[in-house]
Amino acid sequence: MSPTEAIAGKACSRKTFETKMVADACKVDQGEAKKAMKAFLKTAKKKESGLDCQSCHSKLAPSYPLKDGALEHFKKLGGE
């Protein structure tokens, strides 16, 4: 493998998405989805301090299940 070839990351475990941001990121891999969420979280913290991954997710890897109301909270903070 040449240095310019990409190594595919782990695919997202979720196959249906309720947000455009995560759906687009998961077209690449789980790592890209994580980067997208961290970037969103950085922006969202400007509106609501104290947020972290577990503010919305009941567990993390591999499936990242959402807590009740998490999707609505995401949208309220500007997520799409």
URPEZI-V310956 format. One record per residue. N is the residue number from 0. RES is the residue in one small letter. PHI is phi in degrees with one decimal (none if undefined). BURIAL is b if it has 16 or more other ideal C-beta (glycine too) atoms within 10 Angstrom, else e. D_LAST is the distance of its C-alpha to the last C-alpha in whole Angstrom. Layout:
BEGIN
((N RES PHI BURIAL D_LAST) (N RES PHI BURIAL D_LAST))
END
This chain:
BEGIN
((0 m none e 37) (1 s -80.5 e 37) (2 p -62.5 e 35) (3 t -88.2 e 32) (4 e -78.8 e 31) (5 a -81.4 e 28) (6 i -97.6 e 28) (7 a -65.7 e 26) (8 g -84.2 e 24) (9 k -69.7 e 23) (10 a -67.8 e 21) (11 c -63.3 b 18) (12 s -76.0 e 20) (13 r -78.5 b 17) (14 k -112.6 e 17) (15 t -121.8 e 15) (16 f -131.1 e 11) (17 e -104.4 e 9) (18 t -129.6 b 5) (19 k -65.0 e 6) (20 m -58.3 b 6) (21 v -71.8 b 9) (22 a -58.9 e 10) (23 d -64.4 e 11) (24 a -65.7 b 12) (25 c -72.6 b 14) (26 k -64.9 e 16) (27 v -91.1 b 18) (28 d -175.8 b 19) (29 q -63.9 b 18) (30 g -61.9 e 19) (31 e -67.3 b 16) (32 a -64.3 b 14) (33 k -64.1 b 15) (34 k -62.2 e 15) (35 a -63.5 b 12) (36 m -67.7 b 11) (37 k -64.8 e 14) (38 a -65.6 e 13) (39 f -62.3 b 10) (40 l -61.0 b 13) (41 k -60.3 e 15) (42 t -70.4 e 13) (43 a -64.3 b 12) (44 k -64.4 e 16) (45 k -70.4 e 17) (46 k -91.6 e 16) (47 e -146.4 e 17) (48 s -68.8 e 20) (49 g 87.4 e 21) (50 l -72.8 b 18) (51 d -148.7 e 18) (52 c -56.6 e 17) (53 q -80.3 e 19) (54 s -67.3 e 18) (55 c -118.4 b 15) (56 h -104.1 b 17) (57 s -75.4 e 20) (58 k -143.6 e 22) (59 l -102.1 e 21) (60 a -51.7 e 22) (61 p -94.7 e 22) (62 s -105.1 e 20) (63 y 49.7 b 18) (64 p -63.8 e 18) (65 l -87.7 b 16) (66 k -77.4 e 18) (67 d -57.5 e 18) (68 g 82.7 e 15) (69 a -65.3 e 13) (70 l -63.7 e 10) (71 e -64.1 e 10) (72 h -63.8 b 11) (73 f -56.4 b 8) (74 k -66.6 e 6) (75 k -61.0 e 10) (76 l -85.8 b 9) (77 g 103.5 e 7) (78 g -72.7 b 4) (79 e -123.8 e 0))
END
